[in-house]
């Protein structure tokens, strides 16, 4: 039996959630902890509360909508969801699609159970993780990492944005500094737009991620001296921005030497005093290295440290490594990959196993329990941009595969090996 979601329910919720933080160019600006982020959560979880879900908010601002099958503590729990925060110039599908599709999938199973008179043997949790994007507060994957015990609560609550506001302050302001215990879960499934064009190029509909790349996120600073850009002689300048420029180019060269096997970037550069007629005395870089190979990522880190040292020396400034966030490469649960493929095949959809280079909440969560990210096609491979778009039929395909997966797991009493049967 295949289980499908209600298309009208899904579409109406997807449209409404896109109103919060919408921009005139069709995109979304709903950064974590902002007023629009809080309003989106208020509306969505208000709707779920009205439908009988128990709403729990933990201390780092993750929000969980719980639908219990029974009162037994040993009942298997399937968690599905993603995040409602966005990039400052993001699109309407990254994150939000996974949350709305999770709701639609659970509602489909709920309707089937009510119609059959047989309650599901699993409970369900729909989750909206706090600060997945890491646009306003760093690091990203903040809420899910606290949930999994990979980051401390106090550390997470004291992260500051560019204006000096903390995660804890903004959660208090928007009403999402909770006190509830986070619900336990046994399996986690996250639906997402691909953010690449592999599925689109091959005309395939569903892409279970089989593994995830490792990442190294380094915040480093060049310390120089302020001076007037007019009368100060060139030989006397200690330009932090110039040193940062050398470091950024050097970071790119680390990737170029590996012919596509390692990705690098400087996504943010903060210059002080940031005046057009002053030599900067401080340039803070947000650098990234990503690779599927732990050894290569370590070697690239060693090279980056040398790049920072040489760049500072070249300009006559000093440098500082402020923080390093390391994320190991790994694999998602192969049973969930196989189950995704089986459910897609049952719906006549083509699949391709992918690997995710970008981070997802499922990465830390999958180190705590069996987990997976499943992708649907992105038109043109666009993500983190107002033109980000996935076709309605692809959105529905993904939601239906998700519904089929949780239905199959529930029928097997939450046992993944039993779910797959002889193909496990």
N, C-alpha and C positions, 0 to 999 in steps of 0.2 A: 504493500500500500504506500502510495506517495501522499505526502501532506503538503498543502500549499497555503500560503498566507492570503489574507483578505487584501486585494490590491487597493481598494478604496481606503481602508484603514491605514495601510502603509503610506499611500500617497498623501493623504490629508495630514498625517503627522509629519511627514517629511517636509511638506510645504510650510506648515506652521513653525516648525523649529527653525526654518531658514529665515524667518522674519527677525529673529533676535540677533542683532549685530549686523544686519544686512547692509551692504554698501551700494552706492548708486551704480557701480559697474557690474552688479550681479554677483559680487563676491561676499565675503564675510570677514568681519573683524570682531571676534568674540574671544579675546584672550582670557586666560585663566584668572579668576578672581575679580573680573570686571563686573560692572553693573549688568551688562547684557548677558554675561555668562550666568550670573545669578538668576536673572529673569527667565532665561531659557530653562534652567533647572527647575525653577518654581513652577513653570507651566507644565513641563513634561512630567515631573514626579507628582504634581497635583492631579494630573489626569490618571496616573497609575494608582494613586492613593484612592481615588474615587472608584476605581475598578477592583478594589479589594487587596491590592498589594500592600505589604508592610514596608514602609520606607525607613531605612536606617542610614545615618550619616556618621562616619567615623571621624576620628580626631584630625585627620589630614584632609578631610573634605571629600573623600570618595563617597558616592551615593549609591545605595543598593536598594533595589526593589525586589522584595522576597515574596515568592508564591510557594507556600509550603504544601506538600502533598498530604502530610499528616503530622502528628506531634512527636513522632519518634526521632530521637537524636541521631540514630544511625542511618537515617534515610539518605541515600545518595543525593548530592546536590550538583546540578549542572549550572555553571555560570556563563552568561553570554553578555556581550556588550562591547563598548569602546569608550569614546570620550566626546564631550560636547564643546570643549575649548578649541580655538582655532589659532591659526597664524594671524598676524595683524593685517595681512593682505591675502587672506586665504580663500578657499573655495567652500562650497556648501556641502560637500560630500565627505571629505576627509574627517573621520571620526564620527560625525553625526549619523552617517549612514549605518554604521555598525550598531549604534545604540537603537535607532528606530527599527532596523531590521530585526534586532534581538527581541524587541517588544512584539513586533508583528509575528515572529516565529513562535514565541511562547503563547501568544494569544491564539494562534492556530491550533497548537497542541491542546490548549485549555478548552477550546470549542469542541475539538474532537472527543476529548475525554468526557465532557458534559453530554454530548450527543450519544456516546456509547454507554454512559453510565458507569464507566470503569475509570476511577481516578488514576492518574499516573503514579508510577512507583518511584518517581524522583521528584525532588523539589527543584525550583528554579530561582535563579538570581539574575536580574538585569542590572548591569553595573555601568556607571559613568565615572571613569577614573579622573582624578584631579590632576591638572597640569601635565597632560601627556605631551603637549607640543614643546614645552620648554621655551616658548617665545618670550614671555614676560619674566618668568622665573626659571633659573637654571639650578639643577639639571632637569632635563625632560624625564618623562616617565616617573614623575615624582610620587604621585599617589600610589601607583601600583608597586613601586619599589619599597615604599613604607609598608604596604600591605604584606609584601613578601619577606619583610625583615632585612632587605638589602640596604635600606637607609634608615637612620634613626629619626624618630618623630620630631625631636627638638631641632635637629639639623634642618629637616624639611620645613618646619614652621618658621624658621628664622631666615630663610632665603629672601633676598631683597630684589626688587625690580630697580630700574634705572632711577626712579624717584626716591628710593630708600624705603618704600613700603614693603612690609613683609608678607609672606604667605599667610601667617597667622592673623595679621591685622585685617587683611582683605577677606579672609574666610569669616571672621567675626562680623565685618561690615555687611557682607552679603547674606549672612545667616547660614553659612555652611561650615562653621567650626563645630563639628558634632561631638557627641559624647558616646555614641552607640558603639558596641563591639561589632567589628566587621564580621559578616557571616562567613562560615567556613564553606569551602567548595571542594569538589573532587575532580572536576573537569572544567576547562575553560576554552571557549571557542569565540573567536573575534572575526567579524566580517569587515572587509575594508576595500576601498578602491585601490587598484594596483599601483598607480603613480608611476607607471612605465608603460610601454606599448607592446610588450611581448605577446599578451593575449590578443590584442587588436591585430597585430601583424599576422598572427597565425590563424585568425578567425576562430579562436576558441573562447569558451565562455567562463570557465572556472579555473582558478589557479591556486591550489593549496600550496602554501609555503612549506617546503621541506626543511629548510634550515635558515639561520639568520647569521649575518656577518657580525664580527666583533667591531667595536668602536672605541676610539680614544678621543676624548674631548678635553682640550687643554685651554685654560685661560691664562694667558701670559701677557706681561706688560713690558714696555720699553720706557725707561726713566731718563729724561734729558733735562734741559733747562729752558725756561721761557726766555724769549728775546724778541726784539722788534724785527719784523721781516724786512724793514727798510734799511736802517743804518748798520745793523749788525753784520760784520764781515762774514763771508761764507765759511772761512776757515775757523771762525770762532763759534759756529753754531753747533749745538748739541740737540739735534732734531729727532725727537722720539718717533714722529711719523715716518721719517725717512728710514729709520731702523726697522720699524714695523713693515714698511714696504719691502725691504730686503727680505725680511722673514717670511712674508706672505709669498713672494716669488719663490723663495727657497723651499717652502712647504709644497708648492705646486710641483717643483722639480723632483721632489721625493716620489710623487706619483708617476711623473713622466718616465722616470727610470725603470718603472715596473710595468709599463705597457698595459695599463688598464687593470692590473691586479690589485691596486690599492687606490682608494678614493681619498681626496683631501679637499679642504676648503677653509676659508676664513669668512664665515657668514656674518660676522659683526666686528666692527672696529670702532672703539670709543676713544675720541681724541680730546684732550684737555690742554688749554682752556677752550679750544674749538673756536678760535677767533681768526678771521682771515688775515689779520696783520700781526699775528704772533706765532713764533716758533713754538710748537707744542712741547710741553715738558712731560707729558704722559700719553701713551698710546696703548690701549688695552685691546688685545686680539682674542677672539673666540675661534680657536683652531680645531679642526677635526681631521682624524685619520680613520678610515674604515677598511677592513679587509676580512675575508673568510679564513685567513691563515694566521693563527696566533703567533707563530714564529716571525712571520713577516711583519705583523703589526708591532711586535716588540722591537724588531730591527728598525722599523720606521720611526718609532718613538726615540730610539737612541740617535738617529740621524736628525730628528727634529730638535732635540736638545742642543746638538752641535750647530744647527742652523741658527737657533736663537742666540747662542753665544757669539758666533761669527758675525751675525747681523748687528748686534750691539757694538762689538769691537770695531767694526768697519766705520761706524758713525761716531764713536767715542762716547757712547751712553752705556748705561747698565741695564740689565734685564732681570725679570723676576717671573718665576712660574707660580702663579697664584693658586691654581687648583688643577687636579687631574681627575677625570671621571673615566674609569675603565670598564668596558663591557665586553665580556667574553663571547666569542662565537659559539654557536651550538645548533642543535637540531630540534625541531618540533616533533611531537609524538607521531611515529610512523603509523600507528593504528588510526589516528585521526585523519592523517593524510589518505589512507586507504578508504576510510569511511566516507570522506568527502568525495573521493573519486567514484565510489559505488553509488552514492546518492545522486551525483551529477549524471552518471550513466543512466540511472533509472528515469531521469527527466529528459534524456536525449541530448545532454549537453556535453561538449568536448572539454577535456581538462589538460592542463600542463602543470607539472611540478615546477615551482619557482623557488627562489631564495630572496629573502628580504635584506636589502642593504640599509634601509631606514629602520629606525627603532619603532617598536610597537609595545603596548602594555603587555601583550602576550609573551614578550621576551622574558622579563623577570617572572611573570606568573608561571610560565612553562617550566621554570626551574623549581617550582613549588608543587606543581601538579601537572598531569597531562594537558597540554595546551597546543593551540594552533592558530594561525592567521590564514584566512581564506580571502583571495582577491577576485574581484570582477574587473572587466576591462575599463580603462580610463581612455577617453577619446584623446588621441594624440599623446598619450602618456603624461598628461599635465596633472600636476598636483601642487599644492601650496601656492595657488594663483587664482584670481577671480574667474578665469576661464575654465577651471577644473570642471569636468563634466563626465558623467556616465549615463548611458542611454537607459530609458525607463525599463526596457525589456531586460537589460543586464542587471539593473537594480533588483527586479523581481526574481530573476534567476538565482541570484545570490541568496536572497531571503528564503526562497523555496528550498534550496540546498541546505541552508542552515536549519530550517524547520524539519526537513527530513532527517538530518543528523541527530537532532535532539530527540526526535520521536523514536528513532531506532535505538538510541542509548537508553531512553526511558523504558522501552519495551523489554530491554535486556537487564533492567534493574540497575542501570548505571555501570555495568561491567563491560568494558571496552572489548575484551577478548571474546566474551559471549556475544556482543553486538556483531562482531565480524564472523563468528561461527567458524566454519572450516577454513575460511580465508585468513584467519588471524595469524 
